[in-house]
Every structure is written in structure tokens, then in C-alpha cells.
Amino acid sequence: MIDCIFCKIVRNEIPNVPVYEDDVVKAFLDITQVTPGHTLIVPKKHVPDIFAYDTDLAAAVFERVPKIARAIKASNPAIKGMNILNNNGKVAYQSVFHSHIHLIPRYGDQDDFGMHFGDHSAQYDNAKLEAVAAKIRNQLEAQA
């Protein structure tokens, strides 16, 4: 896409600080640096979100994630862990509609990054969980 900010970064039309690049992806430092080393991995092919990936692109992009994550972790002995995030859709906090994976190094529980997972287990018994799972399995079978 011509006006996509990440496509422009891939083409080096916008200044960026790359950490890795090959024929499939470009990884560069996120300008926000939620924590030091916060890196984005973007496929060079424009795809808006995970729902637009085909099997080959998914395999190629996600194959590179551990390599880049290990390099980030090894770059700083203060890194204790890493969040790997992929937001899809506005409601899921996607702000740039070119698929991208955030690698956010974690230095401790006071590093100004947080996530919240609500516990709704009291709202689900085995029958409700099975009903949700059955709908998902049906869609997987339809895709096969």
C-alpha cells in the first residue's frame, strides 16, 4: 500500500532504526520504546492483520520471532523476560493496519508495562466451555 506507514518503513521512505531484515520481514525499534529494546516485526508484504495471512506467510514470519527475541534478550543482561504481542483489529488495540508483532523486553514489574487478564471462570461451566470449543472446532473443520 502506498500510504501505509509500515510499508513506507519497509521501503526506507521513513526514517527507522532497523535491527533485522531479510526478504520476508523487517524488524525495527518501535518509536514509542515502551521499554528499551521494544521492537516491531513486520512482514514486507502488506497484510492488514493475522486474519489475512496465508499458511506460507505465517510460517515465514513467525519462524523469525524466536531468533529476533533471543537477540533482543541477549543484548541486555537486565532483560528478565519478554511480552510478544500481536493486536488484530481496533478493539484489540491495533493502531497501524499493517500486521506487526511487538517484542517488548521486560526488566521487572515496575518497567511501565502492564496487562490485565480478567478472571471470568465463575461464568463458565464445562458445558459452556464445550459449546464455545465446538463452535471453534466447527470453523476449523470448515477451513480444512
Disulfide bonds with the S-S distance in Angstrom:
none
